[in-house]
Amino acid sequence: MNLTRWSIRLPGAQRRNAAARAETGSVPAARTEPQPTPPAAPGGGRGVDAAAVHELLGPVPAPVAVVHGAEHRLVYTNDAYTTAFGSRAAGNPARETLSELVDVGLLPLMDQVRRSGTSRTLKSRRVASAGGEAVYTFTCTPVDLLTPEDGTTATGVLVFASDVTDQAASAERLRESESHQREAAVTLQRSLLPQKLEQPDDLRVAATYQPGGIDAAVGGDWYDVITLGAGRTAAVIGDVMGRGVRAAAVMGQLRTAVRAYARLDLPPHEVIQLLDGLAGEIAPSQIATCAYTVYDPNEGTLTYASAGHLPLIVRDADGEVRRVTGPTGPPLGTGGWLHTSGSVPFGPGASAVLYTDGLVERRDADIDVGLTALERAFAGSGDSPQIVCDRLLRALGITGDHDDDVAVLVLACPEREGEEADLFRGAALELLGGVEAASRARAFAEGVLTSWRFPEELRELGVLTASELVGNSLKHGKAPMRLRLRRTDRRLIVEVTDGDEHLPRRQQADAADETGRGIAVVATIATEWGSRRLPEGGKAVWAEFELT
């Protein structure tokens, strides 16, 4: 037991000293039995009432030490402190005798406590103790130490060490568990995103996804690019609110559903309408947003629909950037809303960026500030889509410790010149109907395909396809009719449109049937074929041939 000549100004000591002075008018003895006179304290004065200090602090089960003065000379340590760290000699500076406190960097904190008179805490520090390595939280509290003979005071510090080894171990296990869960969610998230984006003939696309920082659970941001046939391309981006595996799982279901609905080749608002109903079934309590766009190279347009998602940003060929604030409905799953589509010009040299709120939303600023910063950064990015993605992340300050998921999808319609431009051509013929329409269509297809220098076999297949599609339209469709031929560097596309909305089906014709084989022939000789209804009414039937 290390007792000193100092008395501590704590409630027990004050009551004890006050009672003794009232009864005797003198200083009480430290113990009832005779005690040797303590040595002189540094700076003069003789201490008494060490028993009061021990009475207050001795029973405390946690290690306690009391120091005084600028050098933090040791005044007292209780039994728990001695048990944990060994016996310490009183009167010596803490730097010499309390090595365990020095090792955890407690001395500067004790200086602050002594100067400011305010308690400070140093949390969860590993310390070598008699029982092995342990974790302690140290609380330093200012105290006044008295010398009863002359009534002078000295500022000291009471150090209370709380053993939090078990709590630290539990916290570490919890962090490891959360880390494993986050890794699982990130793995699930990335596995549900496209491993490789489809690369359309007429667009250049790139995307990036960055999960939130280490302390943030992964969210449900996602994107996709889907080639629809006839040169058209769908691009979609969405955000499932919330964190963890649940959000990632809902995101995966929505993305799968979008791909299925996109294959129906529906207008954007109809895809969003179907997705809205599905979201209400699979996750009625989960808020999700989505923007769905379709690029049509024949029309040079980008058609879009949005369910509560942030606006599309488009940069024209001349560099002008504009925020597309067209029709936007509520988030997915709300139901009862009739979504609509909008359209913007999107020709050679134009580009667009689709993104989630993690890119532009900040806790300390209005979202318009982020949108303006995005527009400014996008205006100065004229490189490839992948470089644009990286540049936007840097410009918006997205780093590895960003507190929210970020998904960015960039579309660019390149300007082509010279030999490359020769590989992307189109031609169209208006058909008025009548018996001569089929022969006109064959002659037109033959002439165009010959001018495009296709080999004879491909020319014959293209002419046959044009003839069958026009014949099917003449029999089952109605005016106006149009034959459209388009070539890219990878495929030949033959498309016929008319004013009837009934979509053709491939069917098995009997041997005695004289009709019903046109679509079957096209499906056999073409690489891909399909049909869709047109927004303005009518339908389009198309077939593609890959160029080898």
Secondary structure as the mmCIF struct_conf table of DSSP 4:
data_model
#
loop_
_struct_conf.conf_type_id
_struct_conf.id
_struct_conf.beg_label_comp_id
_struct_conf.beg_label_asym_id
_struct_conf.beg_label_seq_id
_struct_conf.end_label_comp_id
_struct_conf.end_label_asym_id
_struct_conf.end_label_seq_id
STRN STRN1 ASN A 2 ASN A 2
BEND BEND1 ARG A 5 ARG A 5
STRN STRN2 SER A 7 ILE A 8
BEND BEND2 LEU A 10 LEU A 10
HELX_RH_AL_P HELX_RH_AL_P1 PRO A 11 THR A 24
BEND BEND3 GLY A 25 SER A 26
HELX_LH_PP_P HELX_LH_PP_P1 VAL A 27 ALA A 29
BEND BEND4 ALA A 30 GLU A 33
HELX_LH_PP_P HELX_LH_PP_P2 PRO A 36 ALA A 41
TURN_TY1_P TURN_TY1_P1 PRO A 42 GLY A 43
BEND BEND5 GLY A 44 GLY A 44
HELX_RH_AL_P HELX_RH_AL_P2 ALA A 50 LEU A 57
TURN_TY1_P TURN_TY1_P2 GLY A 58 PRO A 59
BEND BEND6 PRO A 61 ALA A 62
STRN STRN3 VAL A 64 HIS A 68
TURN_TY1_P TURN_TY1_P3 GLY A 69 HIS A 72
STRN STRN4 ARG A 73 THR A 77
HELX_RH_AL_P HELX_RH_AL_P3 ASP A 79 PHE A 85
TURN_TY1_P TURN_TY1_P4 ALA A 90 GLY A 91
BEND BEND7 ASN A 92 ASN A 92
STRN STRN5 PRO A 93 PRO A 93
HELX_RH_AL_P HELX_RH_AL_P4 ALA A 94 THR A 97
HELX_RH_AL_P HELX_RH_AL_P5 SER A 99 ASP A 103
TURN_TY1_P TURN_TY1_P5 VAL A 104 GLY A 105
HELX_RH_AL_P HELX_RH_AL_P6 LEU A 107 SER A 116
STRN STRN6 ARG A 120 SER A 129
TURN_TY1_P TURN_TY1_P6 ALA A 130 GLY A 131
STRN STRN7 GLY A 132 THR A 147
TURN_TY1_P TURN_TY1_P7 PRO A 148 GLY A 151
STRN STRN8 THR A 152 ASP A 163
HELX_RH_AL_P HELX_RH_AL_P7 THR A 165 LEU A 192
BEND BEND8 LEU A 193 LEU A 193
BEND BEND9 GLN A 195 LYS A 196
BEND BEND10 ASP A 201 ASP A 202
STRN STRN9 ARG A 204 GLN A 210
TURN_TY1_P TURN_TY1_P8 ILE A 214 ASP A 215
BEND BEND11 ALA A 216 ALA A 216
STRN STRN10 GLY A 220 GLY A 229
TURN_TY1_P TURN_TY1_P9 ALA A 230 GLY A 231
STRN STRN11 ARG A 232 VAL A 240
BEND BEND12 GLY A 242 GLY A 242
HELX_RH_AL_P HELX_RH_AL_P8 GLY A 244 ALA A 262
TURN_TY1_P TURN_TY1_P10 ARG A 263 ASP A 265
HELX_RH_AL_P HELX_RH_AL_P9 PRO A 268 ILE A 282
TURN_TY1_P TURN_TY1_P11 PRO A 284 SER A 285
STRN STRN12 ALA A 288 ASP A 296
TURN_TY1_P TURN_TY1_P12 PRO A 297 GLY A 300
STRN STRN13 THR A 301 ALA A 307
STRN STRN14 GLY A 308 GLY A 308
HELX_LH_PP_P HELX_LH_PP_P3 HIS A 309 PRO A 311
STRN STRN15 LEU A 312 ARG A 315
TURN_TY1_P TURN_TY1_P13 ALA A 317 ASP A 318
BEND BEND13 GLY A 319 GLY A 319
STRN STRN16 VAL A 321 VAL A 324
STRN STRN17 THR A 328 GLY A 329
HELX_LH_PP_P HELX_LH_PP_P4 PRO A 330 PRO A 331
STRN STRN18 LEU A 332 LEU A 332
TURN_TY1_P TURN_TY1_P14 GLY A 333 GLY A 333
BEND BEND14 GLY A 336 GLY A 336
STRN STRN19 GLY A 342 PRO A 345
TURN_TY1_P TURN_TY1_P15 PRO A 348 GLY A 349
STRN STRN20 SER A 351 TYR A 355
HELX_RH_3T_P HELX_RH_3T_P1 ASP A 357 LEU A 359
TURN_TY1_P TURN_TY1_P16 VAL A 360 VAL A 360
STRN STRN21 ARG A 362 ARG A 362
TURN_TY1_P TURN_TY1_P17 ARG A 363 ASP A 364
STRN STRN22 ALA A 365 ALA A 365
HELX_RH_AL_P HELX_RH_AL_P10 ILE A 367 ALA A 379
TURN_TY1_P TURN_TY1_P18 GLY A 380 GLY A 380
BEND BEND15 ASP A 383 ASP A 383
HELX_RH_AL_P HELX_RH_AL_P11 PRO A 385 ALA A 395
TURN_TY1_P TURN_TY1_P19 LEU A 396 GLY A 397
TURN_TY1_P TURN_TY1_P20 GLY A 400 ASP A 401
BEND BEND16 ASP A 403 ASP A 404
STRN STRN23 VAL A 406 ALA A 412
HELX_RH_AL_P HELX_RH_AL_P12 GLY A 418 ASP A 422
TURN_TY1_P TURN_TY1_P21 LEU A 423 LEU A 423
BEND BEND17 PHE A 424 PHE A 424
STRN STRN24 ARG A 425 LEU A 431
BEND BEND18 GLY A 434 GLY A 434
TURN_TY1_P TURN_TY1_P22 VAL A 435 VAL A 435
HELX_RH_AL_P HELX_RH_AL_P13 GLU A 436 SER A 451
TURN_TY1_P TURN_TY1_P23 TRP A 452 ARG A 453
HELX_RH_AL_P HELX_RH_AL_P14 GLU A 456 HIS A 476
BEND BEND19 ALA A 479 PRO A 480
STRN STRN25 MET A 481 ARG A 487
BEND BEND20 ASP A 489 ARG A 490
STRN STRN26 ARG A 491 ASP A 498
BEND BEND21 GLY A 499 GLY A 499
HELX_LH_PP_P HELX_LH_PP_P5 HIS A 502 PRO A 504
TURN_TY1_P TURN_TY1_P24 ALA A 511 ALA A 512
BEND BEND22 GLU A 514 GLY A 516
HELX_RH_AL_P HELX_RH_AL_P15 GLY A 518 ILE A 525
BEND BEND23 ALA A 526 THR A 527
STRN STRN27 GLU A 528 ARG A 533
TURN_TY1_P TURN_TY1_P25 PRO A 535 GLU A 536
BEND BEND24 GLY A 537 GLY A 538
STRN STRN28 LYS A 539 GLU A 546
#
